[in-house]
Amino acid sequence: MTRLNLVLLLAVLFSALYLVSVQYESRRLFTDIDQAKVLARKLELESDRLQVEKRAQATPLRVERLARDQLQMRVATPAITHYVSLNAAAGVAP
């Protein structure tokens, strides 16, 4: 009888320790999930902010001003347009 009691006591102790470790792991995973959700929200907000900034940087007026000021580009007019003929482009003499 004492042998059975000892086996049952060990089984109860083992199951109690296992239950504690499973609960600890569950709580740890829950906090990891919570931290991942917070990080995902921060990344989503950062992505939205960058999208707004990207749209602001790509306005046609800003692109035209940068092309004119920094790249020294100008609007193409018929007076400065050079036409290339097919024969000259291919290197074939007329």
DRENVO-769178 format. One record per residue: residue in one letter; x, y, z of N, C-alpha, C, O in turn. Coordinates in pm, whole numbers, padded with zeros to 5 digits, always signed. Layout:
<recs>
AXYZXYZXYZXYZ ...
</recs>
This chain:
<recs>
M+00081-00119+00000+00000+00000+00000+00086+00126+00000+00054+00223-00069 T+00193+00125+00077+00280+00243+00079+00348+00264-00056+00376+00377-00096 R+00374+00157-00124+00435+00169-00256+00340+00241-00351+00383+00328-00427 L+00213+00205-00348+00112+00271-00432+00099+00417-00393+00088+00504-00480 N+00099+00445-00263+00090+00584-00218+00210+00666-00264+00195+00782-00302 L+00326+00607-00261+00447+00675-00305+00443+00704-00455+00480+00813-00498 V+00397+00609-00533+00384+00628-00677+00282+00737-00706+00305+00823-00791 L+00170+00735-00635+00067+00837-00656+00118+00975-00614+00089+01075-00680 L+00193+00981-00505+00250+01108-00459+00347+01163-00563+00344+01282-00594 L+00432+01079-00618+00525+01121-00722+00450+01168-00847+00490+01266-00911 A+00344+01099-00882+00264+01138-00998+00200+01275-00977+00197+01357-01068 V+00148+01298-00857+00087+01428-00826+00192+01538-00828+00168+01646-00883 L+00309+01512-00770+00416+01612-00771+00462+01642-00913+00482+01758-00949 F+00480+01539-00992+00522+01557-01131+00419+01636-01209+00454+01727-01284 S+00291+01602-01193+00187+01674-01266+00176+01819-01218+00147+01908-01298 A+00199+01844-01088+00195+01982-01038+00310+02064-01095+00291+02178-01137 L+00429+02006-01097+00544+02076-01155+00525+02101-01305+00560+02207-01356 Y+00470+02003-01373+00443+02019-01515+00340+02129-01538+00355+02209-01630 L+00237+02134-01456+00134+02237-01467+00193+02376-01445+00160+02470-01518 V+00281+02390-01347+00345+02518-01321+00430+02560-01441+00427+02676-01482 S+00506+02467-01496+00592+02502-01610+00509+02537-01734+00546+02627-01810 V+00398+02469-01755+00311+02500-01869+00247+02638-01851+00238+02714-01947 Q+00204+02670-01730+00146+02802-01705+00251+02912-01724+00221+03017-01780 Y+00372+02888-01677+00479+02986-01695+00506+03009-01845+00518+03123-01889 E+00516+02902-01919+00539+02912-02064+00424+02984-02133+00446+03064-02224 S+00303+02955-02091+00186+03021-02147+00190+03172-02123+00163+03250-02213 R+00224+03212-02003+00233+03355-01971+00346+03422-02049+00331+03534-02096 R+00457+03352-02063+00569+03407-02139+00531+03427-02286+00564+03530-02346 L+00463+03329-02342+00419+03341-02481+00316+03452-02498+00316+03523-02599 F+00229+03468-02399+00130+03575-02405+00199+03712-02405+00159+03800-02481 T+00300+03730-02322+00370+03858-02321+00447+03879-02451+00458+03992-02499 D+00501+03771-02509+00568+03783-02639+00470+03827-02747+00502+03911-02830 I+00350+03769-02745+00248+03807-02842+00209+03953-02823+00193+04027-02920 D+00192+03994-02699+00155+04132-02670+00264+04229-02719+00233+04332-02778 Q+00389+04196-02694+00499+04280-02741+00505+04284-02894+00535+04388-02952 A+00477+04172-02957+00476+04168-03104+00364+04254-03160+00381+04319-03263 K+00249+04255-03094+00138+04340-03138+00174+04487-03125+00142+04567-03213 V+00239+04524-03016+00281+04663-02997+00381+04703-03105+00372+04811-03162 L+00477+04615-03131+00575+04643-03235+00510+04653-03373+00546+04740-03452 A+00414+04566-03401+00345+04571-03529+00269+04702-03545+00266+04759-03654 R+00209+04749-03439+00137+04877-03443+00234+04992-03469+00205+05082-03548 K+00350+04990-03401+00450+05094-03423+00499+05093-03568+00514+05198-03630 L+00523+04974-03621+00569+04962-03759+00462+05009-03858+00493+05070-03960 E+00337+04980-03827+00227+05025-03913+00220+05178-03914+00202+05239-04020 L+00233+05239-03797+00231+05385-03790+00350+05445-03864+00335+05546-03934 E+00465+05385-03850+00584+05433-03921+00567+05419-04072+00607+05507-04148 S+00507+05310-04115+00481+05290-04257+00385+05395-04310+00405+05449-04419 D+00280+05423-04235+00185+05526-04276+00253+05662-04286+00230+05738-04380 R+00337+05693-04188+00408+05821-04189+00501+05831-04310+00509+05937-04374 L+00569+05723-04341+00660+05722-04456+00584+05733-04588+00632+05795-04683 Q+00466+05672-04595+00385+05684-04716+00341+05828-04738+00344+05878-04850 V+00300+05895-04630+00261+06036-04641+00381+06120-04683+00368+06209-04768 E+00496+06093-04624+00617+06168-04660+00655+06143-04805+00697+06234-04876 K+00640+06019-04849+00672+05985-04988+00580+06060-05085+00626+06113-05186 R+00451+06066-05052+00357+06139-05138+00390+06288-05139+00377+06354-05242 A+00432+06341-05025+00466+06484-05019+00592+06513-05100+00603+06619-05162 Q+00688+06420-05101+00812+06441-05174+00795+06428-05324+00875+06482-05400 A+00693+06359-05370+00676+06329-05512+00574+06420-05580+00522+06383-05685 T+00544+06536-05523+00449+06626-05589+00513+06679-05718+00633+06703-05722 P+00433+06697-05822+00489+06743-05950+00562+06878-05939+00664+06898-06005 L+00511+06968-05859+00575+07099-05845+00714+07085-05782+00808+07152-05825 R+00726+07000-05682+00856+06980-05616+00954+06912-05710+01071+06950-05715 V+00908+06813-05785+00996+06743-05879+01045+06839-05987+01162+06837-06025 E+00955+06924-06037+00993+07021-06139+01095+07121-06084+01192+07155-06153 R+01074+07169-05962+01166+07264-05901+01305+07200-05881+01407+07264-05908 L+01308+07076-05833+01437+07007-05814+01507+06985-05948+01629+07001-05957 A+01432+06949-06051+01492+06928-06183+01551+07058-06236+01660+07058-06295 R+01481+07167-06216+01528+07295-06265+01648+07345-06184+01748+07389-06241 D+01640+07340-06052+01744+07398-05967+01867+07309-05953+01979+07356-05975 Q+01850+07184-05918+01964+07098-05890+02023+07033-06015+02144+07016-06025 L+01937+06995-06108+01986+06924-06227+02004+07015-06347+02049+06971-06453 Q+01971+07143-06332+01984+07242-06439+01907+07200-06565+01952+07222-06677 M+01791+07141-06545+01708+07099-06658+01615+07214-06696+01589+07302-06615 R+01568+07212-06818+01473+07314-06863+01367+07248-06950+01385+07136-06998 V+01259+07318-06969+01148+07265-07046+01188+07257-07193+01251+07349-07246 A+01153+07149-07257+01186+07131-07399+01096+07218-07485+00973+07215-07470 T+01156+07294-07573+01081+07378-07668+01125+07338-07808+01229+07276-07826 P+01046+07374-07907+01085+07340-08045+01218+07403-08085+01288+07351-08172 A+01255+07515-08024+01380+07582-08060+01503+07501-08017+01608+07511-08081 I+01492+07422-07910+01608+07347-07863+01593+07196-07886+01671+07118-07832 T+01495+07156-07964+01471+07016-07990+01556+06970-08108+01557+07035-08212 H+01626+06862-08092+01707+06803-08199+01639+06673-08242+01613+06585-08161 Y+01612+06663-08370+01548+06544-08424+01655+06451-08481+01749+06497-08545 V+01641+06323-08458+01735+06225-08505+01664+06142-08610+01555+06089-08588 S+01729+06131-08724+01667+06051-08831+01704+05905-08813+01802+05873-08746 L+01625+05818-08872+01646+05674-08859+01781+05632-08917+01850+05550-08858 N+01818+05686-09029+01945+05648-09094+02064+05692-09010+02160+05617-08997 A+02060+05809-08953+02170+05861-08873+02180+05784-08742+02289+05762-08690 A+02067+05743-08688+02068+05670-08562+02125+05531-08579+02188+05478-08487 A+02103+05471-08694+02153+05335-08719+02296+05335-08768+02357+05228-08779 G+02351+05452-08798+02489+05459-08847+02497+05428-08995+02605+05401-09046 V+02385+05431-09065+02381+05401-09206+02389+05533-09281+02318+05628-09248 A+02474+05541-09381+02487+05663-09462+02365+05674-09553+02316+05573-09602 P+02314+05800-09576+02196+05817-09662+02222+05786-09807+02131+05797-09889 
</recs>
